[in-house]
């Protein structure tokens, strides 16, 4: 009989310990969420090669007879988000930050040609999806809100984030990315997120 009582007591203590941990986590989450929400803090992610592996969409457009980077070319790229793949670590991080109350902005260095379906695809994660035709003007977007973090893959992303005085984290490109330029991880003394190339 004493064995049954001891087992019941052990279960009760284990349940109470778990309950205390859950309550403590919820209190910490609530505090962070409140501070972030009150401060209207934002984070931003570059789109291509940062949040998603978009080479398949570009390859699809390049395989056509269309002039590269023409209006029709960008229409195909922006419409082919179904063959792009979210990158596991950056995508999970974006959602985690969203859960903690941060407003998420996605910045795509593309023209907005038939881009509404792509913007709509990301509406649950991002409060703002910005088409920004050149990498060199991303700092204008970052200066327009209370951004505390910016995630980008290219050297110019790091430079643009610093120019806007936002802490910038390097996301590693997939080895299969077709875009090889403007990419020298660690050479700018930036923080490089481990395992972010997948």
Secondary structure, DSSP 8 states (H G I E B T S, - for coil): -HHHHHHHHHHHHHHHHHHHHHHHHHHHHHHHHHHHHHHT-EEEEETBTTTEE-HHHHHHHHTSSS-TTSHHHHHHHHH-GGG-EE-HHHHHHHHHHHHTT-EEEEEESS--SS-HHHHHHTTTT-SEEEE-S-GGGHHHHHTTTTEEEEEESSHHHHHHHHHTT-EEEEE---TT-S--SS--TTTTS-EEETTTT-
